[in-house]
Amino acid sequence: MSKRTPSSEELLRLAATLVTAVRPNLSKESVQYWNANTEELHRKIGAVLRGEGQVASKQSELLRFERTITLAATPHFSIADLEVDTEAPVPIANLGNLKEAFRGLIEENVQERKGRVHRLLQGSLDAPIQAELGEDHEIAFGQVRPFLKDADRTKRYFFYIRGTSLAVFADWGVDGWYLGAGSVESQVLWVRDRRVVSG
């Protein structure tokens, strides 16, 4: 059976499928480049399909993408309303320094959005993590608690909170989630295998 060169329409459909699958791992610059160079993208895909080339990929040594999530809409959130309650739908056993770190924080009309969960592959300061996550990685504080409602309690998480220079961590204990906050300028490393939840 002779080989058939993929048509332009087939390549467009395949390109769309591939981009949809890998887009959560693409930087803003990569998306802009391929949007501006679609003919080159089609040529590369066609060459791979014809067995004329290989796709070279380099996985990050810092973060491993795990899944896409939905970050909940939160009409109103106030740090003043956050309390320790181990009987609540989202059991909170300890607030650490959150009340002091986020004193006066109020969020209004936060919209639902897509988010991502990455596993940290090695200990790291915040700056390299934030750089790899890219723009718009911060989330609203009010979206943390809804995420924790169904989160895997065997995992440890952290979140960069928008409009601040703070990160929040969440670790499950025997009676609920133990929360705390730290500056993104801290020289303390996040340890391997923590999950960072981002926009």
C-alpha positions as CSV (number, residue, x, y, z in Angstrom):
1,M,0.0,0.0,0.0
2,S,1.5,3.4,-1.0
3,K,1.9,6.2,1.5
4,R,-0.5,9.1,1.3
5,T,0.6,12.6,2.1
6,P,-1.8,14.1,4.7
7,S,-4.0,16.8,3.4
8,S,-3.9,20.4,4.7
9,E,-7.4,19.8,6.3
10,E,-6.2,16.7,8.1
11,L,-3.1,18.5,9.3
12,L,-5.2,21.4,10.6
13,R,-7.4,19.0,12.6
14,L,-4.4,17.1,14.0
15,A,-2.7,20.4,14.9
16,A,-5.8,21.5,16.7
17,T,-6.0,18.2,18.6
18,L,-2.3,18.3,19.6
19,V,-2.4,22.0,20.7
20,T,-5.5,21.3,22.9
21,A,-3.8,18.4,24.6
22,V,-0.5,20.2,25.3
23,R,-1.6,23.8,25.7
24,P,-1.5,23.7,29.6
25,N,2.2,23.0,29.3
26,L,3.0,25.7,26.6
27,S,4.4,29.1,27.6
28,K,2.7,32.2,26.3
29,E,5.6,32.8,24.1
30,S,5.3,29.3,22.5
31,V,1.6,29.8,21.8
32,Q,2.3,33.1,20.2
33,Y,5.2,31.7,18.1
34,W,3.1,28.8,16.7
35,N,0.1,31.0,16.1
36,A,2.4,33.2,13.9
37,N,4.1,30.2,12.2
38,T,1.3,27.8,11.4
39,E,2.8,26.7,8.1
40,E,6.0,25.6,9.9
41,L,3.9,23.7,12.4
42,H,2.0,21.9,9.7
43,R,5.3,21.0,7.9
44,K,6.7,19.5,11.1
45,I,3.6,17.5,11.8
46,G,3.5,16.2,8.3
47,A,7.1,15.2,8.4
48,V,6.6,13.2,11.6
49,L,3.5,11.5,10.1
50,R,5.5,10.5,7.1
51,G,8.3,9.1,9.3
52,E,10.8,11.8,8.2
53,G,11.5,13.3,11.5
54,Q,11.1,13.0,15.3
55,V,9.6,15.4,17.7
56,A,12.2,16.4,20.3
57,S,10.8,17.1,23.7
58,K,12.5,18.2,26.9
59,Q,10.5,17.7,30.1
60,S,10.9,20.2,32.9
61,E,13.2,19.2,35.6
62,L,11.3,21.3,38.1
63,L,7.5,20.8,37.6
64,R,5.5,17.9,36.3
65,F,2.0,18.7,35.0
66,E,-0.6,16.4,36.6
67,R,-4.1,17.7,35.6
68,T,-6.4,20.5,34.7
69,I,-8.9,21.6,37.3
70,T,-11.8,24.1,37.7
71,L,-11.2,26.9,40.2
72,A,-14.6,27.8,41.7
73,A,-16.4,31.1,41.4
74,T,-16.5,32.9,44.8
75,P,-18.9,35.8,45.1
76,H,-17.4,37.0,48.4
77,F,-14.5,36.0,50.5
78,S,-13.1,37.7,53.6
79,I,-10.1,36.5,55.6
80,A,-12.0,37.7,58.7
81,D,-14.6,35.0,58.1
82,L,-12.1,32.1,57.9
83,E,-12.2,30.1,61.1
84,V,-10.9,26.9,62.5
85,D,-13.7,24.3,62.2
86,T,-12.9,20.6,62.0
87,E,-16.6,19.7,61.5
88,A,-17.0,21.9,58.4
89,P,-17.3,20.4,54.8
90,V,-13.7,21.6,54.5
91,P,-12.2,20.8,57.9
92,I,-9.7,23.4,59.0
93,A,-7.6,22.5,62.0
94,N,-5.1,25.3,62.1
95,L,-4.9,28.7,60.4
96,G,-1.3,29.4,61.2
97,N,-0.4,33.0,60.4
98,L,-3.1,33.6,57.8
99,K,-5.1,36.1,59.7
100,E,-2.1,38.3,60.3
101,A,-0.5,37.8,56.8
102,F,-3.7,38.6,55.0
103,R,-5.2,41.1,57.4
104,G,-8.1,43.0,55.8
105,L,-8.2,40.8,52.6
106,I,-11.6,40.9,50.9
107,E,-12.4,39.4,47.5
108,E,-15.5,40.1,45.5
109,N,-17.1,38.4,42.4
110,V,-14.2,36.0,41.6
111,Q,-15.1,34.2,38.4
112,E,-14.7,30.5,37.7
113,R,-11.7,29.6,35.7
114,K,-9.5,26.7,34.7
115,G,-6.5,25.9,36.8
116,R,-3.6,23.4,36.9
117,V,-1.9,21.1,39.3
118,H,1.8,20.5,39.0
119,R,4.1,18.3,41.1
120,L,7.4,19.7,42.3
121,L,10.2,17.5,41.2
122,Q,12.9,19.0,43.4
123,G,13.3,21.5,46.2
124,S,13.0,25.1,44.9
125,L,12.6,28.7,45.9
126,D,9.5,30.5,44.6
127,A,11.0,32.5,41.8
128,P,11.9,29.5,39.5
129,I,8.5,27.9,40.1
130,Q,6.6,31.1,39.3
131,A,8.7,31.7,36.2
132,E,7.9,28.2,34.9
133,L,4.2,28.5,35.7
134,G,4.1,31.6,33.6
135,E,1.8,34.6,33.6
136,D,-1.5,34.6,35.4
137,H,-0.5,31.7,37.7
138,E,-1.9,33.4,40.9
139,I,-5.3,32.5,42.1
140,A,-7.8,34.1,44.5
141,F,-7.6,33.1,48.2
142,G,-11.3,32.3,48.1
143,Q,-10.6,29.5,45.6
144,V,-8.3,27.7,48.0
145,R,-11.0,26.2,50.3
146,P,-13.2,24.9,47.5
147,F,-10.2,23.2,45.9
148,L,-9.4,21.5,49.3
149,K,-12.9,20.1,49.6
150,D,-12.2,17.3,47.2
151,A,-8.4,17.4,47.3
152,D,-6.3,14.2,47.8
153,R,-5.5,14.4,51.5
154,T,-2.3,12.4,51.1
155,K,-0.8,15.3,49.1
156,R,0.6,18.6,50.3
157,Y,-0.3,21.8,48.4
158,F,0.6,25.4,47.9
159,F,-0.9,28.3,46.1
160,Y,0.3,31.8,45.0
161,I,-2.4,34.4,46.0
162,R,-3.1,37.1,43.5
163,G,-2.5,40.7,44.4
164,T,0.0,39.7,47.1
165,S,3.6,38.5,47.5
166,L,2.4,35.6,49.5
167,A,2.0,31.8,49.0
168,V,-0.4,29.7,51.1
169,F,0.3,26.1,52.0
170,A,-2.1,23.4,53.0
171,D,-1.2,20.1,54.7
172,W,-3.7,17.5,55.9
173,G,-3.5,16.4,59.6
174,V,-5.5,14.0,61.6
175,D,-8.4,16.4,62.1
176,G,-8.3,18.8,59.2
177,W,-6.2,21.0,57.0
178,Y,-3.3,22.9,58.5
179,L,-2.8,26.2,56.7
180,G,-0.1,28.9,56.7
181,A,1.5,31.6,54.6
182,G,5.0,32.7,53.6
183,S,6.6,35.4,51.4
184,V,7.6,34.5,47.9
185,E,10.9,36.1,48.7
186,S,11.6,33.6,51.4
187,Q,14.9,31.7,51.1
188,V,13.2,28.5,52.4
189,L,12.8,25.9,49.7
190,W,9.5,24.2,48.9
191,V,10.2,20.5,49.2
192,R,10.0,17.9,46.5
193,D,6.5,16.3,45.8
194,R,4.5,19.3,46.9
195,R,1.7,20.2,44.5
196,V,1.4,23.7,43.3
197,V,-2.2,24.7,42.3
198,S,-2.2,27.6,39.9
199,G,-4.2,29.5,37.3
